[in-house]
Amino acid sequence: MDEEIKKILEEHESRIAKLENLLKNKPESFRKGLSLKEFILSKKPEGDVQKTLVIGYFLEKYDGYTSFNMKDLENAFRTAKDNVPDNINDKVIQNIKKGYMMEAKEKKDNFKAWNLTSTGERFVENDHKKE
């Protein structure tokens, strides 16, 4: 009986040592994704035109959209718990005039769709400063 108990204790010691080694090598910590609201706050857009651009950037870079439409932008403003501008199309047109957005090749869900230009991407990445 003593031999059997000794064997069981040795097995337990071995298992405990393996578990302790696993704890020493901590797994990479899980990084929570950046929320749209956090992204907007980090970019500090001035007014709805810049905020629309920042949201478009987020949709493309973080949410993987190939293009976005008026409904996507409206939903994003709501997701960020922000007021939806009265005329999102006007905000987009102002970004197009500045060269930050362009009309997408194809409509999305029967709505006109847009993409950011490389100039628009750099403008957001440089915190609204022209190069």
C-alpha positions as CSV (number, residue, x, y, z in Angstrom):
1,M,0.0,0.0,0.0
2,D,2.8,2.4,0.8
3,E,4.3,1.8,-2.6
4,E,1.0,2.6,-4.3
5,I,0.7,5.9,-2.3
6,K,4.2,6.8,-3.2
7,K,3.5,6.2,-6.9
8,I,0.4,8.4,-6.8
9,L,2.3,11.2,-5.0
10,E,5.0,11.1,-7.6
11,E,2.5,11.3,-10.4
12,H,0.8,14.3,-8.7
13,E,4.2,16.0,-8.2
14,S,5.0,15.5,-11.9
15,R,1.6,17.0,-12.9
16,I,2.0,19.9,-10.6
17,A,5.5,20.7,-11.9
18,K,4.1,20.7,-15.5
19,L,1.3,23.0,-14.5
20,E,3.7,25.4,-12.8
21,N,5.9,25.5,-15.9
22,L,2.8,26.4,-18.0
23,L,2.1,29.3,-15.6
24,K,5.7,30.6,-15.9
25,N,5.2,31.0,-19.6
26,K,2.3,33.3,-19.5
27,P,0.2,33.4,-22.7
28,E,0.1,36.6,-24.6
29,S,-2.5,38.8,-23.1
30,F,-5.7,39.3,-25.0
31,R,-5.9,42.8,-26.5
32,K,-9.4,44.2,-26.8
33,G,-10.1,45.8,-30.2
34,L,-10.3,49.6,-30.5
35,S,-13.9,50.8,-30.4
36,L,-15.2,53.3,-32.9
37,K,-15.8,55.8,-30.1
38,E,-12.2,55.4,-28.8
39,F,-10.9,55.9,-32.3
40,I,-12.9,59.1,-32.8
41,L,-11.8,60.5,-29.5
42,S,-8.1,59.6,-30.3
43,K,-8.3,61.5,-33.6
44,K,-10.1,64.6,-32.2
45,P,-12.0,65.6,-35.4
46,E,-13.2,69.1,-35.7
47,G,-16.8,69.1,-36.8
48,D,-19.0,66.7,-38.6
49,V,-17.0,66.8,-41.9
50,Q,-13.8,65.5,-40.2
51,K,-15.8,63.1,-38.0
52,T,-17.4,61.6,-41.1
53,L,-13.9,61.1,-42.6
54,V,-12.6,59.5,-39.4
55,I,-15.6,57.2,-39.3
56,G,-15.1,56.2,-43.0
57,Y,-11.4,55.5,-42.2
58,F,-12.4,53.3,-39.2
59,L,-15.0,51.4,-41.3
60,E,-12.3,50.6,-44.0
61,K,-9.3,50.0,-41.8
62,Y,-10.8,48.4,-38.7
63,D,-14.1,46.9,-39.8
64,G,-12.9,45.8,-43.2
65,Y,-15.4,47.6,-45.4
66,T,-14.4,47.9,-49.1
67,S,-16.7,50.8,-49.4
68,F,-19.4,52.5,-47.2
69,N,-22.7,54.2,-47.9
70,M,-25.0,56.7,-46.1
71,K,-26.6,53.9,-44.0
72,D,-23.2,52.6,-42.9
73,L,-22.1,56.1,-41.8
74,E,-25.4,56.7,-39.9
75,N,-25.1,53.4,-38.1
76,A,-21.5,54.2,-37.2
77,F,-22.5,57.6,-35.7
78,R,-25.1,55.8,-33.6
79,T,-22.7,53.0,-32.6
80,A,-20.3,55.8,-31.4
81,K,-23.3,57.3,-29.5
82,D,-22.9,60.5,-31.5
83,N,-25.5,62.7,-33.1
84,V,-26.1,61.8,-36.7
85,P,-25.5,64.9,-38.9
86,D,-28.6,66.3,-40.6
87,N,-27.1,65.7,-44.1
88,I,-24.4,63.0,-44.2
89,N,-24.2,63.3,-48.0
90,D,-23.2,66.9,-47.6
91,K,-20.4,65.9,-45.3
92,V,-19.2,63.3,-47.8
93,I,-19.3,65.8,-50.7
94,Q,-17.2,68.3,-48.7
95,N,-14.6,65.5,-48.1
96,I,-14.7,64.6,-51.8
97,K,-14.1,68.3,-52.7
98,K,-11.0,68.2,-50.4
99,G,-9.8,65.0,-52.1
100,Y,-10.3,62.8,-49.0
101,M,-13.0,60.6,-50.4
102,M,-14.2,59.4,-53.7
103,E,-17.2,57.7,-55.1
104,A,-16.9,53.9,-55.2
105,K,-17.2,52.0,-58.5
106,E,-20.3,50.2,-57.5
107,K,-23.3,51.0,-55.3
108,K,-23.8,49.3,-52.0
109,D,-27.2,48.1,-51.1
110,N,-28.7,50.3,-53.9
111,F,-27.1,53.4,-52.3
112,K,-24.2,55.5,-53.6
113,A,-21.0,54.3,-51.9
114,W,-17.6,55.9,-51.2
115,N,-14.0,55.1,-50.3
116,L,-11.3,57.1,-48.8
117,T,-8.5,58.3,-51.1
118,S,-4.9,57.8,-50.1
119,T,-4.8,61.5,-49.3
120,G,-7.8,61.1,-47.0
121,E,-6.1,58.1,-45.2
122,R,-2.9,60.1,-44.7
123,F,-4.9,63.1,-43.4
124,V,-6.6,61.0,-40.8
125,E,-3.3,59.2,-39.9
126,N,-1.6,62.6,-39.5
127,D,-4.3,63.8,-37.1
128,H,-5.9,66.2,-39.7
129,K,-2.6,67.8,-40.8
130,K,-1.7,68.0,-44.4
131,E,1.7,66.7,-45.4
